[in-house]
C-alpha cells in the first residue's frame, strides 16, 4: 500500500492514489484557485444571493486550504480524513457568512 507523502512546496502528492482519501487529495490539487481578489468578491456576492455555482467555486478553490490547516494535527491520534470532512463543512458555512465588503480574503 502506498502512503501519502508530504512536501513543503507541493503539499500532499502520490504517484498513484491507493485509497479514496488519497484520490481526493490527488483530485483537489487539480482544482483552480482564485487569485484575483475582485473575482473572489464577485463570487461571494453572487453566493450571498443564492448562486450555488458561485458558492461551489469558492468552496472548491479553498479545499487545499483545509488540507494545509488540518495536516497540523497529523500524528496526534486524529483521523485526517475526518478532520478534512469537518473543515469542508466549515467552508460551506463560511461561504454563507462571508462578507466580501469587509476587505478580507475568504
C-alpha positions as CSV (number, residue, x, y, z in Angstrom):
1,X,0.0,0.0,0.0
2,X,1.3,3.4,-0.9
3,X,1.4,6.1,1.7
4,X,0.8,9.8,1.3
5,X,4.0,11.9,1.1
6,X,4.2,15.4,2.3
7,X,6.5,18.1,0.9
8,X,6.7,21.8,1.8
9,X,6.4,23.1,-1.7
10,X,3.6,20.9,-3.0
11,X,1.6,19.7,0.0
12,X,0.4,16.2,-0.5
13,X,1.2,14.1,-3.5
14,X,1.4,10.5,-4.6
15,X,2.2,8.7,-7.8
16,X,-0.9,6.6,-7.8
17,X,-3.6,7.0,-5.1
18,X,-4.3,3.9,-3.2
19,X,-7.3,4.9,-1.1
20,X,-10.4,7.1,-1.7
21,X,-8.8,9.7,0.6
22,X,-5.6,9.6,-1.4
23,X,-7.6,10.0,-4.6
24,X,-9.4,13.0,-3.0
25,X,-6.1,14.6,-2.2
26,X,-4.9,14.0,-5.7
27,X,-8.0,15.4,-7.3
28,X,-8.1,18.7,-5.3
29,X,-4.6,19.5,-6.5
30,X,-6.1,20.0,-10.0
31,X,-8.8,22.4,-8.9
32,X,-8.2,26.0,-9.8
33,X,-7.5,28.6,-7.1
34,X,-8.9,32.1,-7.1
35,X,-6.0,34.5,-7.4
36,X,-8.0,37.6,-8.3
37,X,-9.5,39.4,-5.2
38,X,-12.1,41.0,-7.5
39,X,-13.2,37.6,-8.8
40,X,-13.5,36.4,-5.2
41,X,-15.6,39.3,-4.2
42,X,-17.9,38.9,-7.2
43,X,-18.3,35.2,-6.5
44,X,-19.0,35.9,-2.8
45,X,-21.7,38.5,-3.7
46,X,-23.3,36.0,-6.1
47,X,-23.2,33.3,-3.5
48,X,-24.9,35.6,-1.0
49,X,-27.7,36.0,-3.5
50,X,-28.2,32.2,-3.7
51,X,-26.0,31.4,-6.7
52,X,-25.0,27.8,-5.9
53,X,-22.4,27.7,-8.7
54,X,-20.6,30.7,-7.2
55,X,-20.7,29.2,-3.8
56,X,-19.3,25.9,-5.1
57,X,-16.5,27.8,-6.9
58,X,-15.5,29.5,-3.6
59,X,-15.5,26.2,-1.8
60,X,-13.6,24.2,-4.3
61,X,-11.0,26.9,-4.7
62,X,-10.3,26.6,-0.9
63,X,-10.3,22.9,-0.4
64,X,-6.5,22.9,-0.4
65,X,-6.6,25.4,2.5
66,X,-8.5,22.9,4.6
67,X,-5.8,20.2,3.9
68,X,-3.0,22.6,4.8
69,X,-4.8,23.6,8.0
70,X,-5.7,20.1,9.3
71,X,-2.3,18.5,8.5
72,X,-1.0,20.4,11.5
73,X,-3.0,17.8,13.5
74,X,-1.5,14.8,11.7
75,X,0.2,12.4,14.2
76,X,-1.9,13.5,17.1
77,X,-4.2,10.5,17.0
78,X,-6.9,12.3,14.9
79,X,-8.1,10.8,11.7
80,X,-7.0,13.2,8.9
81,X,-10.0,12.3,6.6
82,X,-12.5,13.1,9.4
83,X,-10.8,16.5,10.1
84,X,-10.9,17.3,6.4
85,X,-14.6,16.5,6.3
86,X,-15.2,18.8,9.2
87,X,-13.1,21.5,7.6
88,X,-15.0,21.2,4.4
89,X,-18.3,21.6,6.3
90,X,-16.8,24.7,7.8
91,X,-16.1,26.1,4.3
92,X,-19.7,25.6,3.3
93,X,-20.8,27.6,6.4
94,X,-18.2,30.2,5.8
95,X,-19.5,30.9,2.2
96,X,-22.9,31.7,3.7
97,X,-21.5,34.1,6.3
98,X,-18.6,35.7,4.4
99,X,-19.0,39.4,3.8
100,X,-17.0,40.4,0.7
101,X,-17.2,44.1,1.6
102,X,-15.1,43.7,4.8
103,X,-11.9,43.9,2.8
104,X,-10.6,40.4,3.9
105,X,-9.8,37.4,1.8
106,X,-12.2,34.4,2.0
